[in-house]
Amino acid sequence: MPELSYKPDGSTLKNFLKSDHFFRGIRGPVGSGKSVACCIEIFRRALQQQKNQNGVRKSRWAVIRNTNPQLKTTTIKTWLDWFPEQEWGHFRWSVPYTHYIKKGDIDCEVIFLALDRPEDIKKLLSLELTGVWVNEAREVPKSIIDACTMRVGRFPSMRDGGASWYGVFCDTNAPEEDHWWPIMAGDVPVPDHISREEALMLVKPDNWSFYTQPSGMDEKREKDGTLTGYTDSKNAENKNNLTPKYYNNIIKGKTKGWIDVYVLNKLGSIEEGKPVYPSFKQEVHIAKENLMPINHLPIYVGIDFGLTPAAVFGQKNVLGKWHILHELVCFDMGAVRFAELLKSDITRLFRGIDVEIYGDPAGDFRAQTDEKTPFQILRNSGLRASPAPSNDISLRIESVENALNRMVDGQAAFLLDNRCLNLKKGFNGGYHYRRIQTSGDRYDEKPFKNRYSHVHDALQYMMMGAGEGRALTYGKGNAKPTVVNTKWNIFDQQKPRKRKSWNIFNING
């Protein structure tokens, strides 16, 4: 048998390999040795398989990656670096790619599958396997993981002695905060938009374990929290197998978001394009502790309508300092159901506090499916809402940008609760201008419509409704805005009523 020498460099890698849990996941920065550890784990478990009646240790494994190019250029390459074909046996380069290892008493079959072909997914669902390695699990939905758990422990058959160990193990770089991995690992709470049934599926079973490797580098900051650079981490794993200054070299020319995910092992996303809010600084504008509502200040709510409705809840003190307290983000949901959830959140989180609601001015238009506008639907649910002063995207963005750039008593005038995951990811690049496919750095004039744009639209409506964009909308003079009532009737005149904030708990009907 060819000689194979491997020693895990780091306590997290060692603990990951020592575990016999049915499911194991290891998350770490690039270069931390996690993929190599998974390669070794396949072979180690193959060695530990009990011999059958013929004295052969039989096992069959599947290795999963989300796309075929990544499977060939990354996953298979790493595998063959440790188990080269000329030493360990024939590698079949037709789909499904398969390595047949028959050395000594070992009979090990390793099948490599990508998930960008329907036939490959069908192949996975029909395989009888000992175990599965999912490479870069942040790119794989939870449903695939669940499918993998149903295919392991089926080879070798019980007539042939059964599997000595079976299960699923995964590696990944840091995923997004609402990915199934950090939710099940207990790193983040379950998002509000996830149904109760989905939430139950994200509870970590007793036979599942997650391992998080240390950062590859440490941040250098001033006393005020300003980021000044990075230094090599003393706790980084797999350093003995990396070239000198490995991390120092790979961070050159990279964005902070990229460094956070791939080097610091922080949860987050890497977005292409130009961020809408360049003034946003996570270390400045994200609250260190959970923000709580102040009872004597009104709650302002901004709403973006549509099939992906969103609401943002915030408070503004007399000095103009904003606390963004809560977000409600829904998908594929009509206005009636959304109004119910909105009312429920107000009742649950802001009981006894006055509420002012501002929505997308386009919500005054009637829906095609019925004769009611979103504002009327809200009103029928006991929620009074007004259109935001303007729908001009430049003014809306500027109203938020002004708050981001303002200081109050030496502190940022805009503070976001860390639990507002969609807003936070939007600020960190998810809400962006898409690059135009031409030479040079040219971008669209309007933000790209994606999962983060709706909640940021809601934020803008909230801030403009609360007066943040008043100077921008109406100028800096003393002129007051003119409100035009399109349903005004000369024969049905009423004295104008002064608008005031309202309390959901004092509404009748």
Buried (B, 14 or more C-beta within 10 A) or exposed (E): EEEEEBEBBBEBBBBBBEBEBBBBBBBBBBBBBBBBBBBBBBBBBBBEBEEBEEEBBBBBBBBBBBBBEBBBEBBBEBBBEBBEBEEBBEBEEEBBBBBBBEBEBBBBBBBBBBBEBEEBBEBBEEBEBBBBBBBBBBBBEBEBBEBBBEBBBBBBEEEBBBBBBBBBBBBBBBBBBBBBBBBBBEBBEBBBBBEEEBEEEBEEEEEBBBBBBBBBBBBEEEEEEEBEEBEBBEBBBBBEEBEEEBBBEBBEEBBBBBBBBBBBBBBBBBBEBBBBBEBBBBEBBBBEEEBEBEEEBBBBBBBBBBEBBBBBBBBBEEEBBBBBBBBBBBEEBBBBEBBEBBBEBBEEBBEEBBBBBBBBBBBEEEBEEEEBBBBBBBBEBBBBBBBBBBBBBEBBBBBBBBBBEBEBEEEBBBBBBBBBBBBBBBBBBBBBBBBEEEEEEEBEEEBBEBBBBBBBBBBBBBBBBBBBBBEBBBEEEEEEEEEEEEEEEEEEEEEEEEEEEBBBEEEEE
